[in-house]
Amino acid sequence: VQLVEAGGGLVQAGGSLRLSCAASGRMNSIDVMGWFRQVPGEQREPLAAITRGGIINYADSVKGRFTISRDNAKNTVYLRMNSLKPEDTAIYYCNAVGAATGYAYWGRGTLVTVSS
């Protein structure tokens, strides 16, 4: 499974961005897909996850501001980010988990920078 993120960039505080993650490969082996972020020198932080059936979970830090969605036909997962804050600045990574193995696949990440 290969994951490619897109949509990062520079945005002012209060603005919005939509990230996308295009997946390819053995997608029928994947159930959960999600988004994480990481600031250099810190641990990778889970943000949101969505199952193939549409069950969603959010981290408290982004609940109400970020929305995850998934298009199974396009093998793509999205992260809509609203009301962005400077502390949202990070590299954002897409994640997919094998349903049978629990193996985690990762994209290379996309940088989001929020200016104050």
N, C-alpha and C positions, 0 to 999 in steps of 0.2 A: 504494500500500500504506500502510495506517495501522496504527500500533502503539500500544496503550494498556497501560501497566503498572499493576499494582496489588499490594498486599500489603506495602508498606513500613510502617515505624512505629518505635516505640521498644521496645527489648528490652534486657534485662540481659545482661551478658557471660556466655557459656556457653549462652545461649538459642538458639532457632531461629526462623526465619521462612521462609515460602514466598512467593516472588514469582511473579506470573503476567503474561503478556504476550499479550493478545488481538489477533490480526492480522485485518485485513479488506482487501478489494480483490483485486487480481490475484495471489492466492497461488500460482497454478500457475506463476508466473514466479520464485518464490522457492525456493532450495535451502537455503542456510545461514541459521540463526537463532542468535542468541547474546545474551550479557549482558556489559555493560561497567559500570564504575563510575568515578565522578569525584569527587574532593575539590576544592572550590573552590581555584583557583590552581595546580592540578596537571593533568597530562595524563590523558586518559581511558584507563583501564586495561582491556584485554580480560580476561574471566574464564573464559568457557566458550562453546563453540559446538557446535551439533548440526546435522547434515545431515538432509534429508528421509528419507534411508535409515537414520538412526540412528547415524552415525559421530560420535563425541564427542571433543572436546579440552578440556583444562582448563589454566589457568595454574597454575604451580607454587604460587603463593600461596594457592590455594583447593583444590588437589587433596586429596581425602580429607575435606574439610569440606563442600563444595558439590556438589550434584548437579543437572545439567541434564536435563530431559526434554521431550518434545514430543508433542502429540496432533495429528496431522495432520488428523484428522476435525473437530476443533474449532478448527483454526488457532491453537493456543495453545502457547506454550512456557513452561516453569516453571523456577524456580531454587530448590531447597531448600537452605537455608543452616543448617548446624549449628555448634555450638561457636563462636558468634559472639564476636568480640573487639572492643574499642573501636576498633582500627585498621580495622575493616570499615565504620566509619561513612562514608557517602558517598551520593551520588545514584546510583541504579542505573538503567541504561538498557538497553532492549531494542533489538536490531539485527536487520535482515533484509537479505540481499544478493541482488540479482537474479542469477539463474543465467547469463543471457546477457550482461547489461550490466555486472555487477559493481557496480552502483549500490547504495549503502547507504542504507537507510531507518532512521529513528530514532524511538523514542518520546520522550515529554516527560520521562520519568524518574520515579522514586519514591524518596523519601528513606528511608534506613535509618539509624537512630541506635542505637548500642550503648553503653550506660552501663556504667561500671566499678563 
